[in-house]
Amino acid sequence: MSRTLAIGLGALTLGALLGCSRQGGAPGGDAPGRFAPGTGTTIGLSLSTLNNPFFVSLRDGARSEAVALGLHLITVDAENDPAKQIASVEDLIQQRVPVILLNPTDSDAVANVVKEATAAGIKVISLDRAVNGAAVSSHVASDNVAGGKMAAEFLLKRLGGKGNLVELEGIPGSSAARERGEGFDQIVGSDPDVKVVARQPADFDRAKGLAVMENILQRNRNVQGVFAQNDEMALGAQRAIEEAGLHGIAVVGFDATPDGLAAVKAGKLAATIQQKPELIGKLGVEVAKHLIDGQPVEERIAVPLVLVSQ
């Protein structure tokens, strides 16, 4: 990690503030509308969805750092629609922002628009989820494979090394879903006394997590543990278990959202893997500032994970 990014991940170097060239405006925060092309002070943030507390926190972290560094931030919400995300990134390209922070809805689908941005001289930084098939200037994210392993190891210990598990997967095509599943499967697949009896996508959505878990329990009630690849699905699964009148099923989520942490504290979720979405957003904006200033950045910046249980 470069010297400026390595100071504990928390002690972020602010550096000199960039001047603001927006007509009639002050720097910082989310910026409505368009700015004069080529100002050099406006950056874009394309999020997969704002209908998820994790990405709201990520946006808030990016917003606060933009204020601190004197940058304008344009935030666009893809609403989990790859086509809408591509269109919004193309609009940011037309506005000639120098840097785009990108949290892909679909890691494969955004490859061409990332290449388009790069060809236009725009730097792209991926946040939380990687881009497949196109190079980015930097990737800021937690180690999702390691997080999946942490969840599996916790469940195996909780179950005493034997039992039936369910895995609720995120949006197919997203790097987070693939990597969290990879880490989880590496651990549980090596234990002959543990069986994954159901593995099904619920798209990182609480309502879908509820519906998918209900269907799984209708087919098989002999379940001792659940790994949901985010807290929203975990909370949906927990509700399905509760409504089915079942007890003693350990549910592990991922993200440590406020609702997820509250559920762990109340004993409804067994654990959650804590990411730091605000720090991901904050670091993303700091990397953008370094790129604008012509400074070197690391290709990959890892944000630490912590398992949270009672």
C-alpha positions in Angstrom: 0.0 0.0 0.0 1.3 3.5 -0.8 2.7 5.5 2.0 -0.3 7.9 2.1 -2.8 5.0 2.2 -1.0 2.8 4.7 -1.3 4.9 7.8 -3.6 2.5 9.7 -6.5 2.8 7.2 -8.1 5.1 9.7 -5.6 8.0 9.6 -6.5 9.2 6.2 -4.3 11.9 4.7 -6.4 14.9 3.6 -3.8 16.9 1.7 -4.5 20.2 0.1 -8.1 20.9 -0.7 -9.1 21.3 -4.4 -10.5 24.6 -5.5 -14.2 24.7 -6.4 -15.1 25.9 -9.9 -18.8 25.2 -9.8 -20.7 28.3 -10.7 -22.4 29.7 -7.6 -21.6 26.7 -5.4 -19.4 25.5 -2.5 -17.5 22.2 -2.5 -18.6 18.9 -0.9 -21.6 16.6 -0.7 -24.0 15.2 -3.2 -24.3 17.4 -6.2 -27.6 17.7 -8.1 -27.6 18.4 -11.8 -24.6 18.9 -14.0 -21.4 20.8 -13.7 -19.3 22.6 -16.3 -17.3 20.0 -18.2 -13.6 19.7 -17.2 -13.9 21.4 -13.8 -11.8 18.7 -12.2 -13.5 18.9 -8.9 -16.6 16.7 -9.5 -16.4 12.9 -9.1 -19.1 10.3 -9.7 -20.4 7.6 -7.4 -22.4 4.8 -9.0 -24.0 2.5 -6.5 -25.8 -0.8 -7.1 -28.7 0.2 -4.8 -29.6 2.6 -2.1 -32.3 0.3 -0.9 -29.8 -1.4 1.4 -28.4 0.1 4.6 -24.9 -1.1 3.7 -24.7 1.0 0.6 -26.3 4.0 2.3 -23.4 3.9 4.8 -20.9 3.6 2.0 -22.4 6.6 0.3 -22.3 8.5 3.6 -18.7 7.7 4.0 -17.9 8.9 0.5 -20.0 12.0 1.0 -18.2 13.0 4.3 -14.8 12.6 2.7 -15.8 14.6 -0.4 -16.8 17.4 1.9 -13.4 17.1 3.7 -11.4 17.2 0.5 -13.4 19.9 -1.2 -14.8 17.6 -3.9 -18.2 17.6 -5.4 -19.9 14.2 -5.4 -22.6 13.1 -7.9 -24.3 9.9 -6.6 -26.4 7.8 -8.9 -28.5 4.8 -7.9 -28.7 1.8 -10.2 -31.6 0.2 -8.2 -30.0 -3.2 -8.8 -30.6 -2.8 -12.6 -27.4 -3.4 -14.7 -28.8 -1.6 -17.7 -29.7 1.5 -15.6 -26.3 1.5 -14.0 -24.6 1.4 -17.5 -26.7 4.3 -18.6 -25.9 6.3 -15.5 -22.2 5.7 -15.8 -22.4 6.8 -19.5 -24.0 10.0 -18.3 -21.1 10.6 -15.9 -18.7 10.0 -18.8 -20.6 12.7 -20.8 -20.2 15.0 -17.8 -16.4 14.4 -18.0 -15.9 13.7 -14.4 -12.2 12.8 -13.8 -13.0 9.8 -11.6 -15.9 7.4 -11.2 -16.4 5.4 -8.1 -18.2 2.2 -9.1 -20.1 -0.3 -7.0 -21.3 -2.8 -9.7 -24.7 -4.4 -9.7 -23.3 -7.0 -12.1 -19.5 -7.4 -12.2 -19.5 -8.7 -15.7 -22.1 -6.3 -17.2 -20.1 -3.1 -16.4 -17.0 -4.2 -18.2 -17.7 -2.3 -21.5 -18.8 0.9 -19.8 -15.6 0.8 -17.7 -13.6 0.5 -20.9 -15.5 3.4 -22.3 -14.7 5.5 -19.3 -11.0 4.6 -19.5 -10.9 5.4 -23.2 -12.3 8.9 -22.3 -9.4 9.4 -19.9 -11.6 8.9 -16.8 -10.2 6.8 -13.9 -12.5 4.2 -12.4 -12.3 2.9 -8.8 -14.4 -0.2 -7.9 -15.9 -0.3 -4.4 -16.9 -3.5 -2.5 -17.6 -5.4 -5.7 -15.0 -6.0 -8.4 -15.2 -5.4 -12.2 -14.7 -8.5 -14.4 -13.2 -8.1 -17.8 -11.9 -4.5 -17.5 -9.1 -2.9 -15.7 -9.7 -0.3 -12.9 -7.3 2.1 -11.3 -7.9 0.7 -7.8 -10.3 -1.7 -6.0 -11.3 -0.9 -2.4 -13.1 -3.7 -0.7 -13.1 -6.2 2.2 -11.8 -9.7 1.5 -15.1 -11.4 0.8 -13.5 -14.9 0.5 -12.0 -14.5 4.0 -15.4 -13.3 5.2 -17.1 -16.4 3.8 -14.5 -18.6 5.6 -15.1 -16.8 8.9 -18.8 -17.4 8.6 -18.3 -21.1 7.8 -15.8 -21.6 10.7 -18.2 -20.0 13.1 -21.1 -22.2 12.0 -19.0 -25.4 12.2 -17.9 -24.6 15.7 -21.5 -23.7 16.7 -22.8 -26.9 15.2 -20.1 -29.1 16.8 -18.7 -30.0 13.3 -21.9 -31.7 12.0 -25.3 -30.8 10.7 -27.3 -29.5 7.8 -26.7 -26.0 6.4 -28.5 -23.6 4.1 -26.7 -21.0 2.0 -28.6 -17.9 0.8 -26.7 -16.3 -2.1 -26.6 -12.8 -3.3 -27.2 -11.4 -6.8 -25.8 -13.8 -9.4 -23.0 -12.2 -11.3 -21.9 -10.0 -8.4 -18.3 -10.5 -7.2 -19.4 -10.3 -3.5 -21.8 -13.2 -3.9 -19.3 -15.3 -5.8 -16.4 -14.6 -3.4 -18.4 -15.0 -0.2 -19.8 -18.3 -1.4 -16.3 -19.4 -2.5 -14.9 -18.8 1.0 -17.8 -20.5 2.7 -17.8 -23.5 0.4 -14.0 -24.0 0.9 -14.5 -24.6 4.6 -17.8 -26.5 4.7 -16.8 -28.7 1.7 -13.9 -30.1 3.6 -16.0 -31.4 6.5 -17.7 -34.8 5.7 -20.1 -34.4 8.6 -21.6 -31.2 7.3 -24.0 -31.0 4.4 -25.3 -28.0 2.5 -28.9 -29.1 1.9 -29.9 -26.0 0.0 -28.1 -23.2 -1.8 -30.3 -20.6 -3.5 -30.1 -16.9 -4.6 -32.1 -14.4 -2.7 -30.5 -11.3 -4.4 -29.3 -9.6 -1.2 -33.0 -8.8 -0.5 -34.8 -9.3 2.9 -38.2 -10.1 1.4 -36.6 -12.6 -1.0 -34.6 -14.1 1.8 -37.9 -14.6 3.7 -39.6 -16.2 0.7 -36.6 -18.4 -0.3 -36.2 -19.7 3.3 -39.9 -20.4 3.6 -39.7 -22.6 0.5 -36.6 -24.4 1.7 -38.2 -25.2 5.1 -41.3 -26.5 3.4 -39.1 -29.1 1.7 -36.7 -29.8 4.6 -37.0 -28.7 8.2 -33.9 -30.6 9.3 -31.6 -27.5 9.2 -29.2 -26.5 11.9 -27.5 -23.5 10.4 -27.9 -20.8 7.7 -25.3 -18.6 6.1 -26.8 -15.6 4.3 -24.4 -13.6 2.2 -25.7 -10.3 3.7 -27.7 -9.2 6.7 -30.9 -8.4 4.7 -31.2 -12.0 3.6 -30.3 -13.2 7.1 -33.0 -11.2 8.6 -35.5 -12.5 6.1 -34.4 -16.1 6.8 -34.6 -15.6 10.5 -38.2 -14.4 10.2 -39.1 -17.5 8.1 -37.6 -19.7 10.7 -39.5 -17.9 13.5 -42.8 -18.1 11.6 -42.2 -21.8 11.0 -42.0 -22.4 14.7 -38.4 -23.7 14.6 -35.8 -23.0 17.2 -32.0 -23.5 17.6 -31.1 -22.7 14.0 -28.0 -20.5 13.9 -28.2 -17.8 11.3 -25.1 -15.9 10.2 -25.2 -12.7 8.1 -22.7 -10.5 6.5 -22.2 -6.6 6.6 -23.1 -5.8 10.2 -25.8 -3.3 9.2 -27.6 -1.5 12.1 -30.5 -4.0 11.8 -28.1 -6.9 11.6 -26.2 -5.8 14.7 -29.4 -5.2 16.6 -30.5 -8.8 15.7 -27.3 -10.2 16.9 -27.6 -8.3 20.2 -31.1 -9.6 20.6 -30.1 -13.2 19.9 -32.0 -13.5 16.7 -28.9 -13.8 14.5 -26.0 -15.9 15.8 -23.4 -13.6 14.1 -22.6 -11.3 11.3 -19.4 -10.5 9.4 -18.7 -6.8 10.0 -17.5 -4.8 7.0 -16.8 -1.1 7.2 -18.9 0.4 4.4 -18.3 4.0 5.5 -14.5 3.4 5.4 -14.8 1.8 2.0 -16.6 4.9 0.7 -14.2 7.2 2.5 -11.1 5.4 1.1 -12.6 5.4 -2.3 -12.9 9.2 -2.3 -9.4 9.6 -0.9 -8.0 7.3 -3.7 -9.9 9.5 -6.2 -8.2 12.6 -4.8 -4.8 11.0 -5.2 -5.6 10.1 -8.9 -6.8 13.7 -9.5 -3.5 15.0 -8.0 -1.5 12.6 -10.2 -0.3 10.5 -7.2 0.2 6.7 -7.3 -2.4 4.4 -5.8 -2.4 0.8 -4.9 -4.3 -1.6 -7.2 -6.1 -3.2 -4.3 -6.9 -1.7 -0.9 -8.2 -4.2 1.7 -10.6 -3.1 4.4 -10.5 -5.4 7.5 -13.3 -7.7 8.6 -14.5 -8.7 12.1 -17.0 -11.4 13.1 -19.5 -10.0 15.5 -21.5 -12.3 17.9 -22.9 -11.9 21.3 
